[in-house]
C-alpha cells in the first residue's frame, strides 16, 4: 500500500471520529437530557477540550490526508509530512 492510499484511508476514518468527539462533548452540557445551571457545569466542559482538540483540530489533518491521497501521488512525501505535522499538532492540542 502506498503512502497516498494509506493517508486517504486514515483521512476517511478520521472524519466520523472527529464528529463523534464533537457530538459526545456537546452532550456533556445536557447530562440525562436535563439542562444544568451554569454553575453546575465543570470547568473541563467549558474549556471545549473535546470540541476543539478532538473535533475541529482533528478535521484539519483529515483534510490534509485526503489531499495527500489523491490519484497517482504515491511519491507525494511533502503532503504526507504535512499530514503528520498536522496530526501531531492535533494530538498535542487535545492532550
Buried (B, 14 or more C-beta within 10 A) or exposed (E): EBBBEBBBBBBEEBBEBBEEBBEEBBEBEEEEEEEBEEEEBEEEBEEBBBBBBBBBBBBBBBBBBBBBBEEEBEEBEEBBEBBBEBBEEBBEBBE
